[in-house]
Amino acid sequence: MNMSLRFEQLTPDNEHLVIQGCREGNLNAQKTLYKALSAKMFAVCLRYASDYHNAEDILQDGFIKVFKNIDKYRGEGSFEGWIRRIFVNTSIEQYRKNIKMYAVSAIEDTNIANHDSSILDTLMTEDLVALIQTLSPGYKTIFNMYVMEGMSHKEIAAELGITEGTSKSQLARARAILQSKIEKTNKISTDIKEL
């Protein structure tokens, strides 16, 4: 491939050319891929990171892994999905390096199921993401893996080296904390409106 080949943006029509360019070390292809997906992947990193700077580090590590391992993409499934999985795994690896998991006391799933769904309906996405960011790293990681990534407790346990029971109790506790924070946020909003 011509190393001077220019890509303006990543499109379904040129995706295979950008991938090939990245495989060959074409800096323009790498830049195109980065520009196209960095914002989406940064959002994934932020969900798992302890702070903005940690998310930036994960983003950088993730793209290094993408470019290093792009030969492993076989065209099965979506390319963006393949990249997203790399970023989720990189985020989990970062979490494992920095934080030890501590088991919390189990909470019955029935206690969690009784939440008021209208409370969740009143929150904006940004508000919910901000509340999730306030969770401790263990709760936040398991909440994201289960709710956002759709992983099972068995998969989470295998990824993090914990028991399924610990995964379940961490998720239950995360949901209880979020529910409490949402209720407090709604009460404050109601009190302000009544002033």
Backbone as a ProteinNet text record, in pm:
[ID]
protein_1_A
[PRIMARY]
MNMSLRFEQLTPDNEHLVIQGCREGNLNAQKTLYKALSAKMFAVCLRYASDYHNAEDILQDGFIKVFKNIDKYRGEGSFEGWIRRIFVNTSIEQYRKNIKMYAVSAIEDTNIANHDSSILDTLMTEDLVALIQTLSPGYKTIFNMYVMEGMSHKEIAAELGITEGTSKSQLARARAILQSKIEKTNKISTDIKEL
[TERTIARY]
84.9	0	88.7	46.8	118.3	114.5	232.3	239.2	187.7	178.1	129.7	-21.4	-87.1	-231.2	-301.7	-393.2	-462.3	-605.7	-646.1	-784	-837.7	-951.6	-1011.6	-1088.9	-1157.8	-1235.4	-1256.9	-1297.2	-1326.6	-1472.1	-1493	-1627.7	-1640.5	-1763.6	-1779.7	-1710	-1702.6	-1639.9	-1488.3	-1426.2	-1279.7	-1224.4	-1313.4	-1269.6	-1161.4	-1180.6	-1082.2	-947.8	-950.1	-825.4	-755.1	-833.4	-775.3	-714.4	-785.1	-733.1	-602.9	-603.6	-482.1	-368.2	-400.8	-299.9	-241.7	-325.9	-277.8	-188.5	-226.1	-144.3	-5.1	2.3	129.6	204.3	147.9	214.6	194.6	93.8	64.9	13.9	91.8	56.2	-72.9	-99.8	-224	-344.5	-332.4	-441	-462.9	-352.9	-363.7	-430.1	-391	-448.7	-598.1	-635.8	-776.6	-856.8	-803.8	-871.4	-883.9	-776.8	-778.2	-883.2	-884.1	-981.1	-1124.6	-1146	-1281.7	-1334.8	-1247.2	-1296.2	-1249.1	-1160.5	-1104.2	-1209.8	-1304.2	-1406.4	-1493.2	-1535.2	-1617.2	-1538.9	-1413.7	-1333.1	-1296.3	-1281.5	-1254.3	-1372.6	-1493.8	-1613.6	-1611.8	-1568.3	-1554.8	-1451.8	-1337.3	-1230.4	-1277	-1350.5	-1398.5	-1490.3	-1567.2	-1658.1	-1582.6	-1462.5	-1385.1	-1277.3	-1231.8	-1115.7	-1147.9	-1042.3	-1058.3	-1071.9	-1015.9	-1027.1	-996.7	-1003.6	-985.4	-847.3	-744.6	-607.2	-584.4	-643.7	-634.4	-702.5	-815	-886	-799.5	-727.5	-637.1	-527.4	-473.4	-370.5	-425.4	-546.7	-609.6	-633.1	-677.1	-700	-570.9	-461.8	-333.1	-291.1	-300.3	-264.2	-352.1	-480	-573	-538.7	-509.2	-474.2	-340.8	-247.6	-122	-152.4	-242.1	-280.1	-353.9	-440.4	-512.6	-412.9	-319.9	-224.5	-128.6	-93.7	-2.2	-69	-199.3	-270.8	-369.1	-363.4	-462.7	-461.3	-348.3	-342	-434.5	-471.9	-559.3	-706.1	-740.3	-878	-899.9	-995.3	-1019.6	-1142.5	-1201.4	-1317.7	-1446.5	-1441.4	-1562.3	-1623.5	-1745.1	-1808.2	-1763	-1813.7	-1780.1	-1639.6	-1572	-1437.2	-1442	-1540.8	-1553.7	-1579.6	-1658.8	-1683.8	-1556.7	-1474	-1345.3	-1256.4	-1252.8	-1172.4	-1228.7	-1359.4	-1423.6	-1385.7	-1382.7	-1346.6	-1203.1	-1114.6	-976.3	-975.5	-1056.9	-1059	-1122.1	-1224.1	-1282.5	-1178	-1110.9	-1008.6	-892.8	-851.9	-743.9	-786.6	-910.7	-963	-964.3	-1006.7	-1011.2	-869.9	-776.4	-637.1	-582.2	-612	-566.8	-625.6	-751.9	-818	-748.3	-722.1	-657.3	-519.2	-446.9	-313.5	-319.2	-420.8	-424.3	-508.5	-603.5	-699.3	-715.4	-718.9	-753.8	-903.8	-963.4	-1107.5	-1130.6	-1224.9	-1264.5	-1410	-1436.1	-1573.2	-1657.4	-1781.8	-1874.4	-1980.7	-2050.6	-2152.4	-2260.9	-2310.8	-2409.3	-2539.4	-2600.7	-2731.7	-2825.8	-2939.5	-3035	-3077.8	-3081.3	-3122.7	-3264	-3348.5	-3486	-3489.7	-3394.3	-3389.9	-3363.1	-3285.6	-3249.4	-3364.1	-3437.4	-3542.2	-3657.4	-3668.1	-3780.6	-3759.3	-3659.6	-3634	-3745.4	-3758.4	-3860.8	-3806.6	-3858.6	-3805.8	-3830	-3930.6	-3954.6	-3838.7	-3766.3	-3649.7	-3545.1	-3520	-3420.8	-3463.4	-3593.6	-3644.1	-3620.4	-3606.5	-3591.8	-3448.5	-3354.4	-3213.9	-3171.8	-3090.1	-3027.5	-2910	-2870.2	-2759.4	-2633.4	-2603.5	-2482.7	-2486.3	-2605	-2618.9	-2594	-2646.8	-2627.5	-2480.4	-2414.1	-2271.5	-2192.1	-2228	-2158.9	-2178.5	-2297.9	-2322.2	-2243	-2237.1	-2159.5	-2012.6	-1961.9	-1821.7	-1791.3	-1893.4	-1869.3	-1857.9	-1892.6	-1880.7	-1734.3	-1708.7	-1572.1	-1528.7	-1398.4	-1351.5	-1408.7	-1419	-1472.4	-1617.3	-1699.4	-1840.3	-1857.8	-1785.2	-1796.5	-1757.2	-1648.4	-1601.4	-1703.7	-1753.2	-1850.2	-1981.8	-2025.4	-2147.4	-2132.9	-2021.6	-1998.8	-1990.7	-1919.7	-1905.4	-2040.7	-2122.1	-2251.4	-2356.3	-2371.4	-2479.6	-2442.8	-2323.9	-2286.5	-2232.9	-2155.1	-2095	-2178	-2274.7	-2361.4	-2293.5	-2188.8	-2118.2	-2194.6	-2181.8	-2244.7	-2155.8	-2212.2	-2131.5	-2019.4	-2044.2	-1941	-1824.1	-1856.9	-1752.7	-1676.5	-1749.3	-1685.3	-1590.7	-1638.8	-1556.3	-1427.5	-1438.2	-1319.9	-1224.5	-1278.3	-1195.2	-1119.9	-1186.7	-1129.7	-1067.8	-1082.8	-1026.1	-1097.7	-1230.4	-1312.7	-1419	-1499.2	-1607.9	-1731.2	-1820.8	-1946.4	-2025.9	-2020	-2090.5	-2040.8	-1909.4	-1852.9	-1900.2	-1902.6	-1951	-2096	-2178	-2319.7	-2337.7	-2262.8	-2279.3	-2227	-2117.9	-2065.7	-2166.8	-2228.3	-2329.2	-2450.1	-2494.4	-2609.8	-2580.8	-2462.5	-2425.1	-2414.3	-2356.7	-2346	-2484.7	-2576.8	-2713.1	-2779.8	-2760.6	-2820.3	-2763.6	-2633.6	-2570.7	-2623.1	-2630	-2680.8	-2825.8	-2906.9	-3047	-3057	-2976.8	-2977.1	-2934.4	-2829.8	-2781.4	-2885.7	-2954	-3058.1	-3173	-3213.4	-3322	-3284	-3158.3	-3112.2	-3110.5	-3065.3	-3061.5	-3202.1	-3296.1	-3435.2	-3496.4	-3462.4	-3514.9	-3461.7	-3333.9	-3275.4	-3343.3	-3366.4	-3433.8	-3574	-3645.6	-3780.6	-3777	-3683.7	-3672.2	-3642.4	-3557.8	-3522.7	-3644.6	-3721.4	-3840.2	-3943.9	-3948.1	-4047.3	-4007.3	-3882.5	-3838.6	-3900.4
-118.2	0	123.6	223.9	350.6	416.4	438.9	494.9	639	704.7	842.5	849.3	734	730.5	810.6	896.1	983	934.1	937.5	906.5	1028.4	1074.7	1189.2	1143.9	1029.9	977.4	828.8	763.7	620.9	604.7	529.8	504.1	354.9	304	162.8	128.1	224.3	199.3	188.1	261.6	257.1	186.9	130.3	65.9	-39.2	-123.8	-228.2	-167.9	-53.7	13.4	74	130.3	187	74.9	-37.2	-151.7	-200.4	-215.3	-260	-160.3	-32.4	70.4	62.2	38.4	23.4	-99.8	-206.5	-328.5	-302.8	-212.2	-181.5	-66	-15.2	93.2	230.6	247.2	375.7	472.3	576.6	671.9	746.2	772.9	840.6	751.2	623.1	528.7	519.9	515.3	509.7	636.8	750.9	878.7	881.8	831.4	827	741	624.4	534.3	599	661.2	727.3	838.2	922.8	1033	981.8	872.4	819.1	757.3	695	616.7	663	759.5	797.3	851	929.2	983.4	872	778.5	666.8	579.9	552.8	466.4	538.8	670.9	746.7	737.9	737.7	722.3	587.1	482.4	349.8	357.5	418.1	429.5	506.6	614.5	695.9	617.4	525.7	446.5	361.8	320.4	233.1	306.2	419.1	487	554.5	572.7	642.1	792.7	844.6	987	1010.7	1135.4	1173.7	1133.8	1158.5	1128.2	978.1	902.2	756.2	708.1	770.2	735.2	766.8	878.1	911.8	806.1	759.4	654.5	525.2	489.8	369.1	384	502.3	527.7	506.9	562.4	547.8	400.9	331.5	189.4	107.6	142	70.3	85.2	206.1	225.1	158.6	157.8	85.3	-61.6	-118.2	-259.4	-281.6	-187.5	-200.4	-208	-113.2	-108.9	-227.5	-271.9	-385.9	-517.5	-528.1	-654.3	-651.2	-550.4	-536.4	-654.6	-723.6	-843.7	-954.1	-948.3	-1051.3	-1030.7	-911.3	-888.8	-962.9	-1053.8	-1140.7	-1101.6	-988.1	-944.8	-1009.6	-1080.9	-1144.4	-1049.1	-1010	-912.7	-772.3	-675.9	-537.3	-502.8	-423.6	-378.4	-290.8	-202.7	-116.7	-200.4	-305.1	-394.4	-463.7	-504.9	-567.8	-469.7	-345.3	-242.6	-212.8	-203.9	-174.5	-280.2	-405.4	-514.3	-496	-450.2	-422.8	-315.8	-213.6	-105.7	-150.3	-231.9	-285.2	-371.4	-458.6	-543.8	-462.5	-358.9	-272.3	-201.7	-157.4	-92.7	-189.5	-312.1	-413.6	-446.9	-459.9	-485.6	-374.5	-251	-135.9	-142.4	-176.6	-189.7	-296	-412.1	-521.4	-481.7	-401.2	-357.9	-266.6	-183.8	-76.9	-102.9	-191.5	-207.3	-354.1	-381.9	-516.5	-519.9	-631.3	-646.7	-689.1	-627	-665.7	-708.8	-825.1	-875.6	-788.1	-768.6	-697.8	-796.3	-763.2	-855.8	-868.5	-990	-1016.5	-944.4	-895.4	-831.7	-914	-943.4	-1022.8	-949.2	-1021.2	-959.7	-903.3	-961.5	-912.2	-769.5	-732.2	-594.5	-495.9	-536.1	-448.5	-437.4	-544.1	-546.8	-453.1	-408.8	-326.4	-177.2	-138.3	3.9	67.4	196.3	272.7	313.1	251.7	279.1	423.3	489.7	629.1	718	677.4	753.2	755.1	638.8	630.3	709.3	713.9	784.6	935.2	988.8	1133.5	1180.2	1089.4	1127.7	1141.2	1236.7	1251.1	1154.2	1112.2	1019.3	1072.2	1200.2	1258.5	1250.7	1271.6	1265	1123.7	1026.3	888	847.8	888.5	859	923.3	1047.6	1116.1	1041.9	990.6	914.2	783	717.6	593.1	621	735.1	771	786.5	814.6	832.8	700.1	590.7	459.3	425.3	341.4	294.9	213.1	200.5	130	-11.1	-86.7	-222.9	-225.2	-142.4	-136.1	-86.4	18.7	78.6	-21.3	-93.5	-189	-298.8	-357	-465.6	-412.9	-297	-237.9	-219.6	-162.4	-140.9	-272.1	-369.7	-497.6	-565.9	-561.6	-630.6	-551.4	-425	-344.7	-294.7	-237.6	-174	-273.3	-370.5	-466.6	-592.7	-614.2	-730.9	-861.4	-853.3	-974.8	-1044.3	-1176	-1252	-1247.6	-1284.7	-1289	-1391.4	-1498.5	-1599.1	-1539.8	-1462.7	-1398.4	-1293.7	-1216.1	-1113.3	-1178.7	-1285.5	-1355.7	-1406.7	-1463	-1514.1	-1401.3	-1289.5	-1175.2	-1114.7	-1103.8	-1032.5	-1124.1	-1254	-1347.5	-1344	-1332.2	-1330.1	-1438.3	-1454.8	-1551.9	-1486.6	-1570	-1517.7	-1447.9	-1502.5	-1440.8	-1300.3	-1282.2	-1148.3	-1054.4	-1102.6	-1020.3	-979.7	-1075	-1046.5	-947.2	-965.8	-876	-736.5	-727.5	-596.1	-523.6	-596.1	-535.7	-490.8	-576	-541	-416.6	-410.9	-294.8	-169.2	-182.9	-68.8	-16.3	-106.8	-64.4	4.7	-50.2	11.1	151.3	167.2	298.7	396.1	351.6	439	478.4	382.5	412	517.4	503.3	599.3	738.1	743.1	872	936.5	855	907.5	964.5	892.3	940.5	1072.4	1083.4	1208.2	1321.5	1292.5	1393.7	1442.4	1349.1	1386.9	1467.8	1433.6	1507.5	1650.4	1666.1	1800.1	1881.3	1819.1	1888	1931.1	1843.6	1874.6	1988	1983.8	2090.2	2223.9	2225.6	2349.4	2404.4	2318.3	2362.2	2422.6	2374.5	2423.9	2557.5	2601.1	2728.5	2847.6
0	0	0	-64.9	-70.5	67.1	127.6	262.8	267.8	154.9	154.3	130.3	120	98.4	207.9	169.9	264.7	286.2	410.2	447.1	519.5	480.2	547.6	671.7	658.8	770.7	751.8	858	852.5	809.2	700.9	650.4	623.8	611.5	576.3	444.2	353.6	223.4	230.9	323.8	329.3	453.6	535.1	658.4	632	530.9	501.9	460.5	392	353.1	474.5	566.3	688	771.8	784.1	859.2	796.1	665	595.2	615.3	606.9	629.9	769.7	868.9	1006.8	1019.9	952.2	955.3	897.9	801.2	735.7	802.4	912.6	983.8	923.2	839.6	777.3	884.7	913.2	1018.1	988.1	861.7	825.1	854	826.5	856	1007.2	1083.5	1228.9	1283.4	1227.5	1269.9	1237.8	1121	1081.1	1177.9	1211.1	1303.8	1441.5	1486.3	1616.7	1620.1	1518	1512.9	1511.3	1440.4	1425.9	1554.7	1633	1746.6	1883.8	1890.2	2020.6	2117.7	2070.8	2161.8	2219.6	2134.7	2183.2	2280.6	2248.6	2335.4	2465.1	2459.4	2580.7	2676	2621.4	2704.8	2775.7	2706.5	2769.2	2881.1	2852.9	2952.8	3075.7	3055.1	3166.6	3260.3	3203	3287.4	3387.9	3354.2	3441.8	3521.1	3471.9	3529	3661.5	3740.6	3868	3847.8	3738.9	3709.5	3561.2	3521.5	3381.5	3330.5	3411.1	3368.4	3354.7	3444.1	3434.8	3306.8	3271.4	3147.1	3025.4	3030	2919.9	2903.9	3017.4	3013.7	2954	2993.6	2940.6	2790.2	2748.6	2606.2	2527.3	2576	2507.2	2501.5	2615.3	2618	2524	2520.5	2434.3	2287	2244.3	2103.1	2068.4	2160.9	2136.3	2112	2193.3	2176.2	2044.5	2007.2	1880.3	1765.3	1760.5	1648.8	1652.4	1771.3	1784.3	1744	1769	1748.1	1632	1549	1442.3	1345.7	1335.6	1251.3	1301.7	1428.3	1486	1448.8	1398.7	1355.8	1225.1	1224.1	1108.1	1027.2	1059	982.4	1028.1	1139.2	1193.7	1295.3	1273.1	1360.4	1324.4	1398.2	1365	1413	1335.5	1370.3	1494.7	1501.6	1619.1	1744.8	1731.9	1845.3	1891.3	1796.5	1828.3	1905.9	1858.7	1925.2	2064.6	2074.8	2203.3	2306.5	2264.7	2356.4	2407.1	2321.2	2363.3	2472.3	2455.6	2554.8	2686.3	2679.9	2803.4	2874.3	2800.5	2861.7	2918.3	2847.1	2895.9	3023.8	3029	3149.9	3267	3241.5	3347.5	3394.5	3300.5	3337.3	3425.7	3390	3469.1	3609.2	3616.2	3745.9	3829.9	3769.7	3842.8	3894	3817.2	3859.7	3981	3987.6	4087.3	4211.7	4202.9	4312.3	4349.3	4479.8	4525.7	4548.2	4510.3	4532.7	4677.2	4740.9	4875.6	4870.5	4925.3	4926.9	5018.6	4981.1	5067.4	5111.1	5217.6	5263.8	5157.6	5140.9	5036.4	5066.5	4963.8	4974.3	4889	4941.3	4866.2	4739.9	4628.7	4501.9	4509.4	4595.5	4605.5	4658.9	4742.1	4792.6	4679.9	4582.8	4472.9	4372.6	4353.5	4251.3	4284.7	4409.9	4450.7	4428.8	4348.9	4329.7	4246.3	4262.4	4192.1	4055.5	3948.8	3815.1	3772.3	3830.5	3792.8	3836.5	3939.7	3984.7	3874.3	3814.1	3707.8	3585.2	3559.1	3442	3450	3570.9	3586	3565.1	3559.9	3546.1	3401	3375.3	3245	3240.4	3122.1	3106.3	3172.8	3153.3	3211.7	3363.5	3421.9	3567	3617.4	3545.4	3585.3	3574.8	3467.1	3450.8	3564.2	3599.7	3709.6	3840.8	3865.4	3987.9	3988	3874.3	3864	3894.1	3848.5	3872.8	4021	4103.8	4247.1	4322	4256.9	4321.1	4344.1	4442.2	4465.1	4342.5	4320.3	4200.2	4183.8	4290.8	4281.8	4237.4	4301	4265.8	4122.9	4088.5	3955.1	3846.7	3868.5	3767.8	3745.1	3851.1	3836	3779.5	3822.7	3767.2	3616.7	3573.2	3429.7	3353.2	3407.6	3337.6	3322.2	3426.9	3424.3	3345.8	3379.2	3320	3181	3166	3039.7	2936.8	2982	2888.3	2872.6	2960.7	2950.5	2987.7	3069	3109.6	3222.1	3229.2	3336.1	3460.6	3574.2	3697.4	3684.8	3612.5	3590.5	3511	3405.7	3324.3	3404.6	3484.6	3567.1	3667.8	3731.1	3829.4	3765	3646	3576.5	3538.7	3491.7	3450.7	3567.8	3683.1	3796.5	3901.7	3884.6	3981.5	4115.6	4111.7	4232.2	4219.6	4321.6	4314.2	4251.4	4201.1	4147.2	4256.3	4378.7	4491.4	4520.7	4511.2	4532.1	4422.5	4299.4	4188.3	4212.5	4251.3	4276.1	4390.3	4499	4613.3	4581.9	4506	4467.1	4378.1	4284.6	4197.7	4279.6	4370.7	4452.8	4536.7	4592.1	4673.3	4586.3	4466.8	4374.9	4339.7	4311	4277	4395.7	4516.1	4635.4	4658.6	4642.3	4659.5	4555.3	4429.9	4323.6	4349.1	4392	4420.4	4530.7	4634.4	4744.6	4696	4614.2	4561.9	4471	4391.7	4303	4384.5	4488.6	4573.7	4640.6	4687.4	4749.7	4648	4525.9	4420.3	4389	4380	4351	4465.6	4589.6	4704.8	4704.3	4675	4668.4	4558.6	4443.2	4332	4371.8	4442.5	4487.2	4588	4681.8	4783.1	4718	4617.8	4548.6	4474.8	4410.8	4336.7	4430.7	4555.1	4651.2	4711.8	4694.1	4751.4	4684.3
[MASK]
+++++++++++++++++++++++++++++++++++++++++++++++++++++++++++++++++++++++++++++++++++++++++++++++++++++++++++++++++++++++++++++++++++++++++++++++++++++++++++++++++++++++++++++++++++++++++++++++++++

